[in-house]
Amino acid sequence: MLVKEQDLANTRYRFTLEDGSTVELAGNETVEYDGETHTAANLFDALKEGYYGRL
């Protein structure tokens, strides 16, 4: 699916951290997770699909 940059910027993603606090980011914001840099949208999808946490 092709996503427009403006749509990505307007979509918010909420992540719950291990300490129970939450962080909310726009889909096009970058975030470092597990030593890698991702956009919030890509990280959200990777976590949802189970790409992290597999052995």
C-alpha positions in Angstrom: 0.0 0.0 0.0 1.3 3.4 -0.9 1.0 5.9 2.0 1.2 9.7 1.4 3.8 11.5 3.6 1.1 13.9 4.9 -1.1 11.0 6.0 1.9 9.5 7.7 2.6 12.8 9.5 -1.0 13.0 10.6 -1.3 9.5 12.0 -0.3 9.1 15.7 1.1 5.9 17.2 1.2 5.2 20.9 3.8 2.9 22.4 3.7 1.6 26.0 7.1 1.3 27.5 8.3 -1.3 30.0 7.8 1.1 32.9 4.2 1.6 31.9 4.6 5.1 30.6 3.5 5.9 27.0 5.0 7.7 24.1 3.0 9.1 21.2 4.7 9.8 17.9 3.7 10.8 14.4 4.0 8.0 11.9 6.9 9.7 10.2 8.9 10.4 13.3 12.0 8.3 13.8 12.6 6.2 16.9 15.5 4.0 18.0 14.4 0.5 19.1 16.7 -2.5 19.8 19.7 -0.6 18.3 17.9 0.2 15.0 16.3 3.4 13.7 12.7 3.1 12.4 9.8 5.4 11.6 7.1 5.1 14.2 4.7 3.6 11.6 7.2 0.9 10.6 8.1 0.0 14.2 4.4 -0.2 15.1 3.8 -2.6 12.2 6.9 -4.7 13.0 5.8 -5.1 16.7 2.3 -5.9 15.7 3.4 -8.5 13.2 5.8 -10.1 15.8 9.1 -9.3 14.1 10.6 -8.4 17.5 10.6 -10.9 20.3 11.1 -14.0 18.0 13.9 -16.3 19.0 
